[in-house]
Amino acid sequence: MNAIKKEITPSTLANDIGLMRANGDMPFLLLEGSSDVLLFKKFLTDGCEVMACHGRENLIEVLEKLMDRALDGAIGLADKDYADYVGFPDHPDTVIFTDDNDMEVSMISSPAVEAVLREYGNEDEAENECLTQGSSVANLIYTWAAPLGAIRLDSHRNDLALVFQNMRYHFVSNNSPELCLKASIKSIVQKSGADNVNFLDEIAQRVAKDLGESPHKKLCQGHDCVRILARALRNKFGKNSSFDNKKSFGELGKSLRLAYEYEYFQKTQIFVSIRDWERETGYSILR
């Protein structure tokens, strides 16, 4: 599997699109990953081809190569990934960005999360928690997930190259969806090959500042939000622990995608931008 993935490059993807376009004038929607493809396929016309580019840099480079070859009819959707703080990467006009850091963050604030609660949680318990905290389900998830998001932002902004892949989530207690900030920073920094006390303190100070000054939603990353939702379903939003582990919380993300309907997507800036592109080019992507 890894060997196959390594052979997928912007050049091979651009070549594939060129070959397919030689056999028909179909439009292309380029997305970062396979989970994005699963989400967007249900929103597209039958004539639109959708392709996973395996990352934002690849997606942008594919569209640049298509532009160099004067191949039109392709548009890409990339994750914003803290661009509000660190700036957008150089990109052609055929790249649009998610409203939030990624689509999962947006899905959390849609009625899709309520559908997931009805199916897997307890609506009464969730409502009581929201009343107690004076918040909504979505905003509680953002608040609980924001500490990790702030660490991710700090790594982006200061070129720390911290390693988040396969990280452990450190909660304040076994049943709480609230993250322990100090333990999270220490674990991530150690995993990344550093453990200097002053370095840890500097990160903690910057992260605390961001948490105090930034809207929590803008700090969040979707993967973390889904993991937090899995933990909240175990206690704050119900008594369902089936998703609260490393192996199965990905299934919760799948359920969230399935519950995210076209009418929710129509309320996003992404939808507006794609419709504008369709009018300008004459191609049809969205149903």
N, C-alpha and C positions, 0 to 999 in steps of 0.2 A: 504493500500500500504506500509506504513512504517513498519507494523508488519511483512509483507512478507520479506521486505528487511533485517530486523534484523536477520532473520533466515538464510540468506545466509552468510556462513562463509567459510574460506579456507577448513575446514574439509568436509563440505557438498559439496563444489564444487569438491574437490578431489575425494570424494565418487561417485559423479555423473559421473565423467570421468572414474573411475574404472568400474562402472556398464556398461557404454556404450562400453568400450573397451572389456568387456567380450563377447559382441555380435558382435565384428568386430574390425579389426586392423586399424581403421581410425586415421588420425593425428588430433591434436587439435592446434588451435591458440588461445591463451588467451590474452585478451585485458582488459584495465582498465574499460571502460564504454560503455554504450549502443550506444553513438554516434560513438565511434570507430568501433563498430560492424557494424553499418550501412555503414560506409565508406569502410571497408575492405571486406565485403561480396562480393562485385562486383569484387574483385581481386583474389578470391579463387577458387580452384577446387571444383567440386561437392562433392567429397569424404571427404573434410575437414570440421570438426566441429569447430565452432567459439563460444567463451564463454566470457561474460563480468564478470569481477571479482570484480567490484565495488571498484576500487582503486589500487594503486601501491603496497601497503603493502600486500593486499590480494593476488594479482597476484603472487608476489614473494613467499609468503608462500604456495600457492597451488602447485607451481612447486617444492618447497622443499619437500612437502609431497609426490608428485608423485615420486621424486627421491628416497626418503626413501623406497617407496614401489616397487622400480625397475620397474616403469611404464614409458616406453619411448614414443616417438612419440608426445610429446607436447612441444611447444615453446611459449614464452610470449613476447609481445611487451609492454614496459612501457614508460611513459613519462620521458624525461630527467630531467625536473623540476629543473633547476639551478645546476645540478650536476657538470658542468664545474667550478662552484664557490665553492660549498659546499661538493663536493665529491659524488661518487656513493654509494648507499646503498649496503650492503652485498647481494649477489644474486648468484644463480646457473648459470652455463654456458648457460642454456637454456633460459635466459632472455636477450633480446636485447633492446636497447633504441632508442628513436626517434632521428633524426638528430638534431632537434632543441628542445626547451623546450616541445613542443607538436606538434601534426600533424597540427593543425590550423595555427601555425606560419609558418610551411613549405608550406602549401597550399597558403598562402598569396604571397609567392615569386614564385609561379608557374603560368602558363597561366590560371589557374582556376579563378584567380582574374580578369583577363581581360575579361573572359566570363561573369562574374557577372556584370562588368561595362557595357558591351554591352547590357545586358538584363535590368539592373535597373538604370544605370547612364547615363552620357553623356561623350563619349570618347573625344570630342573636349575640353570640360571644364577640364577633367582630364589631357589631354596633356598640356594645357595651364598652369595648376597649376604646373605640373612637370617641364616645361620649366622655369617658374618663380622661382621655388625653386631650380633648378638645381639638380633634383632628379628623382627617379622613383616612380610609384604608391606604390610599396611594401615598399620602403625605407621611403616614407612619412608616411605610416601607422605605420611602426616601430618607427619612430621618435616621432610621436604623442602618441603612446602607451607606449613608454619606461619609462616615469615617474612612471606609476603605476607598471610596471615590476620591476623597481628599488626599490620601496617600498616593493613589494613582496619578492625580493631577500634579502633586509635588514631584514625582518621578519624571513626568513629562516636562514640567516647567524648568527643572534644574538638571536635566540630562543625567539622572541618577542610574538609569538602566536597572531599576529594581525588577526582580523576577516575581511575577504574580501567577504564572502557570502552575497548576496543580498545588496551589497554596492551601493551607489549612485555615478555616474560619474560626477565629477565637471569640466565643461569646462570653458574656459576663457570668452566665450560669447555664446549666444543662438545658433548661426549658426557655431561656430568654432569646429573643431575636436581636437583642442589643449587643453590639460588638464591643469588645474590650480594646480600646484604642492602643494602649501601651503594649499589650501582648501582640496585637496585630502588627504594629510597627517593628517590634523586636523580631518577630518570626519572619517577616518579609525581608528585613535587612539581613538577617542571618542566612536565609535561603539564598540571598544574592551575593554572599561571600564577604560581608562586612559586619562588624560588631563593635564599632567604636562608640563608647558612651556619649561622647560629645556629638557625634554624628546622629545618634538616636535622638538626643535632646533637641538638636537643630530641626530635625524633621518634625518632631512632636510639636514644637513651637509654631512652625509654619502651618502645619495641618490644623492645629487649634485655631489659628487666625482665620484660615479659609472656612472652617466650620462655623465660625462666628460671624463672618461677613458675607458668605455666598449663599444663595438659595440652595437648599439641599438637593433639589431635583437636578440642578445644573452640575452637581458634583458626582452624581450617580452613574454607575455603569450597569448595563442591563443584567449581566451575568450575576453580579452581586445582588441585585434586586430580586432575582428569581430565587437565589439561595436564601435570602432573608425571608421571602414569602414562604418557602418550604419550612423554615424554622417556625414562623408565626402560625402556620396551620397546625403545628404541634401543640401550641399553647394559647397564644393570644387570640387567634382566629378559629380555634377548634381544637380537636384532640386527635388529629390525623398525623401520625409520624411516618407515614409510608414514603414521603419524599425527602425526609430529613436525613439524608446521607449522601455521600459523594457519588455513589453509583446511580441513584435514581432521581436526584432533583432535576436532572436534564429532562426527564419525562414531564415535569411540571412546566418547563419552558415550552415543550411541545403542546401541552394543553392550552397554554396561554395563546400560542399562535393559532390554534384551531378555533379558539373563542373570539379572536380578533376579526371582526367582520368588515366588509367593504364600506359600510356606512360610517364606521369609525375612521377608516383610512381617508375617506372623502373630506374629513374635517382637518386634515394635516396640510402643512405648507408643501410637503412633497407632492401631494395630489395636485395642488394648484400649479406647481412648477412643471410637472409632467404634462398637464393639460396645455400649458402655455407652449411647451416644446412641440407638442402634437400640432397645435394650430400653426406654428411657425414652419414646421417641416412637412406637414401633410401626412406624416406617419401616424398609425394608431397603435397604441400600446395598451392602454387601460380599457377595460370593458365598459 
